Amino acid sequence: MNKPQRSCSIDREKARQRTEFRLVPTVHESETAFTKPDLTPAHTFQVTLEPDDFTEEKYLLFENYQTHVHHEPPPQTTRKGFRRFLCDSPLVRTQRSLDDGVVQQLGSFHQCYRLDGRLVAFGVLDLLPHSVSGVYFVYHHDVEQWAFGKLSALREIALAREARHAFYYMGYYIHACPKMRYKIDYAPQFVLDLRGFGWRPLDAAVLALMDRGGYAGVSRGLAAPNGGGDSSGDDGAASEKSDRQQGGGAASAARKAFDTASDADDAVTMGMSLFDLDFPGMMSAEEVEEQVDLDSVRLAFRQGRRIVTCNVSFASLQLRPAAVGKRPGR
């Protein structure tokens, strides 16, 4: 009697796998390391997470991308500009172990895609304690038909899930730029409203507001989520601030929200700490102390025409009291 029940359970599981899209295992299926033993792939495909260091291979791919995709003349693309733009981030690469045993990589990385050993694309990622941030993506023009931009987004979402990051940031969205329209194909998704400093669902109502052109103040252009508010007034922003303050978890009660970015900027100019701002994604002072190695920092300084970087450990510095009333000898 148990055999039919077990068989039925396995059949249901197989049926569920056929009908339910499972992101993480699906994005790995094309990789050589995950190929089934009984299959011989026509090509080898590898995806690796590497330091954001400069290499000639990466630069030549970047040059091809800028020339053929962004139609930038080659003289505007230089190794120095590429290094400054997409390499050698000031974020220090490190890692931490989470409670469930997952090791989370932190810092700036290049996620490299290689087809038959050839680098065909790479994504520039900032891996932060709470999020994976997609900074930039580069691909060779001869693989453009395979929609590597969308592939990279799926890979980065999977990376966020596997490493237990809470959020995935796709960067800026410019509604009038056709090259960025692919970003709205993912849901659920939220857009940052710079008036209310809150996240709004990127839904049909927000997209319709953006279609009008010009500056789209989401909290001013839409009614408040609870049905109140007026599209011509400030109630949307006020409601957004109220929602954010009552949301709990992210911001402490002592942190202050502002109606506009200008107000927040004025407050900081007058001496308010950034840690006192109720801003989406802003770590608290407690989180920084807990998750960031404050005993060592990375410095960059100019030496002639070169930018030199070095790591400074404060733990190794010996601070000596200054001598008062004595002139230093020659």
C-alpha positions in Angstrom: 0.0 0.0 0.0 2.9 2.3 0.6 4.4 2.0 -2.9 1.6 3.7 -4.8 1.5 6.5 -2.3 5.3 7.1 -2.7 5.0 6.9 -6.5 2.2 9.3 -6.5 4.2 11.7 -4.3 7.2 11.6 -6.7 4.9 12.1 -9.7 3.4 15.2 -8.1 6.9 16.6 -7.4 8.0 16.0 -11.0 4.8 17.7 -12.2 5.4 20.6 -9.9 8.9 21.0 -11.2 7.7 21.0 -14.8 5.1 23.8 -14.2 6.9 25.9 -11.6 9.8 28.1 -12.6 12.6 27.8 -10.1 15.1 30.6 -10.7 18.3 29.4 -9.0 18.6 25.9 -10.4 17.4 27.1 -13.8 20.1 29.8 -14.3 22.7 27.2 -13.4 21.5 24.6 -16.0 23.6 26.1 -18.8 26.9 26.0 -16.9 29.4 23.3 -17.7 29.8 22.5 -14.0 26.1 21.7 -13.7 25.8 19.7 -16.9 24.2 16.2 -16.5 26.8 13.4 -16.8 24.9 11.8 -19.7 25.0 15.0 -21.8 27.9 16.2 -23.9 27.4 20.0 -24.5 28.5 21.6 -27.8 30.1 24.4 -25.9 31.5 25.2 -22.4 29.9 28.0 -20.5 31.3 29.2 -17.2 30.3 32.0 -14.8 32.8 33.1 -12.1 32.9 35.8 -9.5 36.3 37.5 -9.6 38.0 40.6 -8.1 37.3 43.9 -9.9 40.9 44.1 -11.1 42.0 45.5 -14.4 43.0 43.0 -17.1 43.6 43.6 -20.8 41.0 41.0 -21.6 38.3 42.9 -19.8 39.4 46.2 -21.3 39.2 44.9 -24.9 35.7 43.6 -24.2 34.7 47.0 -22.7 36.1 48.8 -25.8 34.1 46.5 -28.1 30.9 47.2 -26.1 31.3 50.9 -26.0 32.1 51.0 -29.8 29.4 48.7 -31.1 26.6 49.0 -28.5 27.0 52.6 -27.3 28.5 53.8 -30.7 31.3 55.6 -28.9 34.4 56.4 -31.1 37.4 54.4 -30.0 39.5 57.5 -29.1 37.0 58.1 -26.2 37.7 54.7 -24.7 40.9 54.5 -22.8 42.5 52.0 -20.4 42.8 54.7 -17.8 39.1 55.7 -18.1 38.0 52.0 -17.9 40.1 51.4 -14.8 38.7 54.5 -13.1 35.2 53.7 -14.2 34.8 50.0 -13.5 37.9 48.7 -11.7 39.6 49.0 -8.4 36.6 50.1 -6.3 37.4 51.6 -2.9 35.2 48.9 -1.3 37.4 46.4 0.5 36.6 42.8 -0.4 35.9 40.6 2.5 33.5 37.9 3.6 31.3 36.9 6.5 29.6 33.7 7.6 25.9 33.8 8.2 24.0 31.8 10.9 22.9 29.2 8.4 26.5 28.5 7.2 26.3 30.5 4.0 29.5 32.5 3.3 28.6 36.0 2.0 31.2 37.8 -0.2 31.3 41.5 0.3 33.0 44.3 -1.8 33.3 45.0 -5.5 33.5 42.1 -8.0 33.3 41.3 -11.7 31.0 38.4 -12.6 32.6 37.0 -15.7 30.9 35.0 -18.4 33.1 32.8 -20.5 32.0 30.8 -23.6 34.5 28.1 -24.7 37.1 29.9 -22.5 36.5 33.3 -24.2 35.3 36.3 -22.0 32.0 37.4 -23.7 30.5 39.4 -20.9 31.0 40.7 -17.3 28.9 42.4 -14.8 30.3 45.0 -12.3 28.7 44.2 -8.9 28.9 45.8 -5.4 28.0 43.1 -2.9 26.8 44.8 0.2 25.5 43.3 3.5 21.9 43.8 2.5 22.0 43.9 -1.3 23.5 43.0 -4.6 23.9 46.2 -6.7 24.3 45.9 -10.4 26.7 48.8 -11.3 27.3 48.1 -15.0 27.2 45.3 -17.6 29.4 44.7 -20.6 29.0 42.2 -23.4 30.5 41.5 -26.8 28.4 42.6 -29.7 28.5 39.2 -31.3 26.4 37.7 -28.5 23.9 40.5 -28.4 21.1 38.3 -29.9 21.2 36.2 -26.8 19.9 39.0 -24.5 22.8 38.9 -22.1 21.4 42.0 -20.3 18.4 39.9 -19.2 20.5 36.9 -18.5 22.8 39.0 -16.2 19.7 40.3 -14.2 18.5 36.7 -13.6 22.0 35.6 -12.6 22.4 38.5 -10.2 18.9 37.9 -8.6 20.0 34.3 -8.2 23.3 35.4 -6.6 21.3 37.6 -4.1 19.1 34.6 -3.2 22.0 32.2 -2.8 24.0 34.5 -0.6 21.0 35.7 1.5 21.1 39.3 0.4 17.7 40.9 1.0 17.6 43.2 -2.1 18.7 43.4 -5.7 19.3 46.9 -7.1 19.3 47.3 -10.9 20.7 50.8 -10.7 19.2 53.9 -12.3 16.1 53.7 -14.5 15.7 56.3 -17.2 12.2 55.9 -18.7 13.1 57.7 -21.9 16.1 55.5 -22.6 15.1 52.5 -24.7 18.2 50.6 -23.6 16.9 50.6 -20.0 13.4 49.4 -20.8 14.4 45.8 -20.1 14.5 46.7 -16.4 10.8 47.0 -16.1 10.3 43.3 -17.2 11.0 42.1 -13.6 8.5 42.1 -10.8 7.8 42.8 -8.1 9.9 45.9 -8.4 10.1 49.3 -6.7 11.3 52.7 -7.7 12.8 55.2 -5.3 10.7 58.4 -5.0 13.2 61.2 -4.3 10.5 63.5 -2.8 9.3 61.1 -0.1 12.5 59.0 0.2 10.3 55.9 -0.1 10.0 52.9 -2.4 6.9 52.8 -4.7 5.8 49.8 -6.7 6.9 50.2 -10.4 3.4 49.5 -11.6 1.2 50.7 -14.5 0.2 53.9 -12.7 3.9 54.9 -12.1 4.8 54.1 -15.7 1.9 56.1 -17.0 3.1 59.0 -14.9 6.6 58.7 -16.4 5.1 58.6 -19.9 4.0 62.2 -19.4 7.6 63.3 -19.6 9.5 65.8 -17.4 10.1 65.3 -13.7 7.9 62.5 -12.3 7.4 63.1 -8.6 5.8 59.8 -7.7 4.4 60.9 -4.3 2.9 64.1 -5.8 1.5 62.4 -9.0 -0.3 59.5 -7.4 -2.8 59.1 -4.7 -1.7 57.8 -1.3 -1.7 54.0 -1.0 -4.5 54.1 1.6 -6.8 55.9 -0.8 -6.3 59.4 0.7 -4.1 62.1 -0.7 -4.4 64.4 -3.7 -2.4 64.2 -6.9 -1.9 67.9 -6.9 -0.7 68.4 -3.3 1.8 67.1 -0.9 -0.4 64.5 0.8 1.3 61.7 -1.2 4.7 62.6 0.2 3.3 63.0 3.7 1.6 59.6 3.5 4.8 58.0 2.1 6.7 59.4 5.1 4.1 58.1 7.5 4.2 54.7 5.8 8.0 54.6 6.1 8.0 55.6 9.7 5.4 53.0 10.7 7.0 50.3 8.5 9.3 49.2 11.3 12.6 47.3 11.0 14.8 49.4 8.7 14.8 52.8 10.4 14.9 53.6 14.1 12.4 56.0 15.6 15.2 58.6 16.2 16.1 58.9 12.5 14.5 61.8 10.7 12.6 61.7 7.4 12.4 64.6 5.0 9.9 65.6 2.3 12.6 66.5 -0.3 16.2 65.7 -1.0 17.0 69.4 -0.8 15.7 69.5 2.8 17.9 66.5 3.7 20.9 68.1 2.0 20.4 71.3 4.0 20.2 69.4 7.2 23.5 67.6 6.6 25.1 70.9 5.6 24.0 72.3 9.0 25.7 69.4 10.8 23.2 66.5 10.9 24.9 63.1 10.7 24.1 60.9 7.7 23.2 58.2 10.2 20.3 60.3 11.4 18.7 60.3 8.0 15.8 58.0 7.3 17.0 57.1 3.8 16.3 53.7 2.0 19.4 51.5 2.1 21.3 53.7 4.6 23.0 51.5 7.2 22.7 52.5 10.8 25.8 53.3 12.9 25.2 50.0 14.8 25.2 48.0 11.5 28.4 49.7 10.3 30.2 48.9 13.6 29.0 45.3 13.4 29.6 44.6 9.7 32.5 46.8 8.6 36.1 46.5 9.5 36.7 50.0 10.8 40.3 49.2 11.8 41.5 49.3 8.2 40.6 51.6 5.3 41.7 51.9 1.7 43.3 55.2 0.6 44.0 56.6 -2.8 46.3 59.4 -3.6 47.9 61.0 -6.6 51.6 60.5 -7.4 52.4 62.5 -10.5 50.0 61.2 -13.1 49.2 57.9 -11.3 46.6 57.1 -8.7 48.2 55.0 -6.0 46.1 52.9 -3.6 47.1 51.4 -0.3 45.5 49.8 2.7 46.0 51.4 6.1 45.5 49.5 9.3 44.8 51.7 12.3 45.4 48.8 14.6 49.1 48.9 13.6 49.5 52.6 14.1 51.3 53.8 17.2 49.8 57.2 18.3 52.3 59.3 20.3 51.4 62.3 22.4 52.6 65.6 20.9 55.4 67.5 22.7 54.2 70.9 23.9 56.5 73.9 24.0 59.4 72.2 22.1 60.4 72.9 18.6 61.4 69.9 16.6 65.1 69.5 15.9 66.5 69.7 12.4 
